[in-house]
Amino acid sequence: MENFMKALIVDDDVVSRIALMDLLSVYGIFDLVEAEDGAAAWSLMQEGLHPVICFCDVRMPRMSGIALLERMKGDPTLADVPFVLVSSASDRDTVLQAVTLGAVGYILKPLHAAEARAHLEKIFRITLDKLAEDPATTMKRLNIGPDRLGAYLAAFGEQLLTGRADIVALLDAGEGADARLRIDSVHTGCMTLGLWHVASQLDTARRGLPDARNVAMVLAEVSESVRRQLIRLRAGAADGEGALA
């Protein structure tokens, strides 16, 4: 299963699930995946889904949100996935239990758009900068302005568009050394532009004997990360404070 910055939304109430997906879609950051309860969500992850963040109701049949959080925290490959509880359960014990288990946020239902967005943006500031650096921070680090960063990202996107097929062709032809050099160049671009999540994936993909299909998937995700970073940059330029897209 391809993992292009997927956010997993888990809720047995279809209306609440759709409402949260509508809120998240405005940001243009994630590909959204939905599950009707904790058991369905866990099955998706066992099949290969590795979300970059999970939004989950608390009270659900088959497997509750707390049970899903405990199971994810017990799995080394999923333990670091940011987990946000979304529930009408406002009792103090549930909140404390979620925080103790490592939840990064807690959003109450029914969702009120303005309040939910405020909570979401706080959560994103905690979690998303670990995946891709805030454009304002990138500009400060590189000592450039938004137009220049936009040019960097656009040029990198073009490099990926033209070079991805060449890298895959080299791997298919058994030219692993030459392919690795080109992958190294893409990795350097990711690190320069603060695309931490895909840089880490590339680092894993280029080890040993790189697999052409796996590398192609990661390079596609790099392209998607560049696109989303451009969205964040433009949104920040529009509101004057480097906000999230």
Secondary structure per residue as TSV (DSSP state, phi and psi in degrees):
chain	resnum	aa	ss	phi	psi
A	1	M	-	360.0	126.4
A	2	E	-	-71.1	145.9
A	3	N	-	-124.4	67.0
A	4	F	S	-82.3	86.2
A	5	M	S	43.2	58.4
A	6	K	E	-87.7	133.5
A	7	A	E	-106.0	130.1
A	8	L	E	-99.4	125.3
A	9	I	E	-113.0	119.3
A	10	V	E	-120.0	117.7
A	11	D	-	-165.5	132.8
A	12	D	S	-78.5	-13.0
A	13	D	-	-92.2	108.3
A	14	V	H	-62.2	-35.1
A	15	V	H	-65.7	-45.6
A	16	S	H	-63.4	-38.3
A	17	R	H	-64.0	-45.5
A	18	I	H	-66.0	-40.1
A	19	A	H	-61.1	-42.5
A	20	L	H	-68.3	-39.2
A	21	M	H	-63.2	-38.8
A	22	D	H	-62.4	-42.6
A	23	L	H	-62.2	-44.5
A	24	L	H	-70.5	-32.7
A	25	S	H	-64.8	-25.5
A	26	V	T	-60.8	-32.2
A	27	Y	T	-76.1	-22.6
A	28	G	T	64.9	24.5
A	29	I	-	-97.2	-37.8
A	30	F	-	-115.2	156.7
A	31	D	E	-90.8	127.7
A	32	L	E	-96.4	132.4
A	33	V	E	-122.6	134.5
A	34	E	E	-116.1	149.4
A	35	A	E	-139.0	144.7
A	36	E	S	-83.9	-12.7
A	37	D	S	-167.3	177.6
A	38	G	H	-62.6	-37.1
A	39	A	H	-64.7	-42.2
A	40	A	H	-65.1	-39.4
A	41	A	H	-63.5	-44.0
A	42	W	H	-63.9	-38.6
A	43	S	H	-60.8	-42.3
A	44	L	H	-60.5	-42.1
A	45	M	H	-70.8	-33.0
A	46	Q	H	-67.9	-26.3
A	47	E	T	-83.1	-4.1
A	48	G	T	124.7	-8.2
A	49	L	-	-66.1	130.0
A	50	H	-	-128.5	87.0
A	51	P	-	-67.9	153.9
A	52	V	S	-86.7	-13.9
A	53	I	E	-161.6	149.8
A	54	C	E	-128.2	128.4
A	55	F	E	-109.4	123.5
A	56	C	E	-140.6	133.8
A	57	D	-	-66.5	160.5
A	58	V	S	-90.6	-55.3
A	59	R	S	-95.5	109.1
A	60	M	-	-144.0	154.0
A	61	P	S	-70.0	161.2
A	62	R	S	70.1	-53.9
A	63	M	S	-150.4	120.8
A	64	S	-	-74.4	168.8
A	65	G	H	-63.7	-39.7
A	66	I	H	-63.2	-41.9
A	67	A	H	-64.5	-39.7
A	68	L	H	-65.4	-42.5
A	69	L	H	-59.8	-45.1
A	70	E	H	-61.2	-41.5
A	71	R	H	-66.9	-41.4
A	72	M	H	-65.8	-41.6
A	73	K	H	-65.2	-23.9
A	74	G	T	-86.3	-4.1
A	75	D	S	-106.0	116.4
A	76	P	T	-56.5	-28.8
A	77	T	T	-80.9	-15.1
A	78	L	T	-119.6	-5.7
A	79	A	T	-61.1	-28.7
A	80	D	T	-90.9	-0.2
A	81	V	S	-69.2	121.5
A	82	P	-	-60.2	134.3
A	83	F	E	-123.0	123.3
A	84	V	E	-118.0	122.4
A	85	L	E	-84.5	135.6
A	86	V	E	-126.7	109.4
A	87	S	E	-159.6	158.1
A	88	S	S	-83.2	-6.0
A	89	A	-	-74.3	99.3
A	90	S	-	-101.8	10.0
A	91	D	-	-68.6	146.2
A	92	R	H	-61.0	-37.6
A	93	D	H	-63.6	-39.9
A	94	T	H	-65.6	-43.2
A	95	V	H	-60.8	-47.1
A	96	L	H	-63.5	-39.7
A	97	Q	H	-63.4	-42.8
A	98	A	H	-63.3	-44.8
A	99	V	H	-65.1	-41.9
A	100	T	H	-61.0	-37.4
A	101	L	H	-77.2	-12.5
A	102	G	T	111.5	13.5
A	103	A	-	-63.1	140.8
A	104	V	S	-93.5	-9.0
A	105	G	E	-167.5	166.9
A	106	Y	E	-148.0	115.9
A	107	I	E	-115.2	131.9
A	108	L	E	-89.2	144.9
A	109	K	S	-103.3	153.1
A	110	P	S	-69.5	147.3
A	111	L	-	-71.2	131.1
A	112	H	-	-110.3	120.1
A	113	A	H	-51.3	-50.9
A	114	A	H	-63.0	-45.6
A	115	E	H	-66.5	-42.1
A	116	A	H	-63.9	-41.0
A	117	R	H	-63.4	-39.5
A	118	A	H	-60.6	-44.3
A	119	H	H	-66.1	-43.4
A	120	L	H	-60.5	-42.6
A	121	E	H	-68.1	-33.5
A	122	K	H	-64.7	-43.3
A	123	I	H	-64.2	-42.7
A	124	F	H	-62.4	-37.9
A	125	R	H	-63.7	-31.4
A	126	I	H	-76.1	-40.5
A	127	T	H	-98.7	-43.7
A	128	L	G	-70.6	-31.0
A	129	D	G	-66.8	-16.0
A	130	K	G	-78.3	-20.2
A	131	L	T	-94.0	-43.6
A	132	A	S	-149.2	130.3
A	133	E	-	-60.5	142.2
A	134	D	-	-58.8	131.7
A	135	P	H	-54.1	-34.8
A	136	A	H	-62.2	-38.4
A	137	T	H	-69.0	-40.4
A	138	T	H	-60.5	-44.4
A	139	M	H	-62.5	-41.2
A	140	K	H	-65.2	-42.9
A	141	R	H	-64.3	-39.1
A	142	L	H	-91.6	-5.5
A	143	N	T	58.4	50.0
A	144	I	-	-134.7	166.6
A	145	G	-	-97.6	177.4
A	146	P	H	-62.7	-36.4
A	147	D	H	-63.6	-40.7
A	148	R	H	-69.7	-41.5
A	149	L	H	-63.6	-39.5
A	150	G	H	-60.5	-38.4
A	151	A	H	-66.4	-41.0
A	152	Y	H	-59.1	-49.2
A	153	L	H	-64.2	-41.7
A	154	A	H	-63.6	-42.6
A	155	A	H	-64.9	-39.3
A	156	F	H	-66.1	-39.5
A	157	G	H	-60.9	-40.7
A	158	E	H	-66.3	-39.7
A	159	Q	H	-58.9	-42.7
A	160	L	H	-67.3	-40.5
A	161	L	H	-60.9	-41.5
A	162	T	H	-87.5	-25.6
A	163	G	H	-98.4	-15.7
A	164	R	H	-62.2	-45.7
A	165	A	H	-64.8	-35.9
A	166	D	H	-64.1	-41.0
A	167	I	H	-64.3	-45.4
A	168	V	H	-63.2	-40.6
A	169	A	H	-63.0	-40.7
A	170	L	H	-62.4	-42.1
A	171	L	H	-66.0	-41.7
A	172	D	H	-63.0	-30.8
A	173	A	T	-85.6	1.1
A	174	G	T	81.5	12.2
A	175	E	-	-91.6	64.1
A	176	G	H	-63.6	-37.4
A	177	A	H	-65.0	-45.8
A	178	D	H	-66.3	-40.1
A	179	A	H	-62.9	-40.4
A	180	R	H	-64.6	-36.1
A	181	L	H	-61.1	-40.6
A	182	R	H	-71.5	-37.1
A	183	I	H	-63.8	-39.5
A	184	D	H	-58.5	-39.6
A	185	S	H	-64.3	-41.6
A	186	V	H	-65.3	-40.6
A	187	H	H	-60.5	-42.2
A	188	T	H	-61.5	-41.6
A	189	G	H	-61.5	-42.0
A	190	C	H	-61.7	-44.6
A	191	M	H	-66.8	-39.2
A	192	T	H	-62.8	-39.3
A	193	L	T	-93.0	4.3
A	194	G	T	75.6	27.5
A	195	L	-	-93.3	74.1
A	196	W	H	-64.8	-42.8
A	197	H	H	-62.9	-49.9
A	198	V	H	-73.8	-27.4
A	199	A	H	-62.5	-41.6
A	200	S	H	-65.0	-40.1
A	201	Q	H	-65.5	-39.8
A	202	L	H	-63.8	-39.8
A	203	D	H	-59.0	-39.6
A	204	T	H	-71.8	-42.4
A	205	A	H	-66.3	-28.9
A	206	R	T	-87.3	-4.8
A	207	R	S	-74.6	153.0
A	208	G	S	62.2	-131.8
A	209	L	S	-102.7	100.6
A	210	P	-	-58.5	136.5
A	211	D	-	-90.2	127.9
A	212	A	H	-59.1	-43.9
A	213	R	H	-66.2	-43.4
A	214	N	H	-64.7	-43.7
A	215	V	H	-62.7	-40.6
A	216	A	H	-60.6	-41.6
A	217	M	H	-64.4	-43.0
A	218	V	H	-66.7	-41.3
A	219	L	H	-64.2	-35.9
A	220	A	H	-63.6	-38.1
A	221	E	H	-69.7	-33.2
A	222	V	H	-61.3	-45.1
A	223	S	H	-59.1	-42.1
A	224	E	H	-66.2	-37.1
A	225	S	H	-65.2	-39.0
A	226	V	H	-62.4	-44.2
A	227	R	H	-60.0	-45.3
A	228	R	H	-69.6	-32.9
A	229	Q	H	-67.9	-34.9
A	230	L	H	-64.0	-37.5
A	231	I	H	-62.9	-45.1
A	232	R	H	-61.8	-42.0
A	233	L	H	-62.3	-46.2
A	234	R	H	-67.0	-37.7
A	235	A	H	-64.5	-40.2
A	236	G	H	-65.3	-39.7
A	237	A	H	-66.2	-34.1
A	238	A	H	-70.7	-37.2
A	239	D	H	-100.3	-2.3
A	240	G	T	77.8	8.9
A	241	E	S	-138.9	19.3
A	242	G	-	64.6	32.9
A	243	A	-	-69.3	167.7
A	244	L	-	-70.6	150.2
A	245	A	-	-65.8	360.0
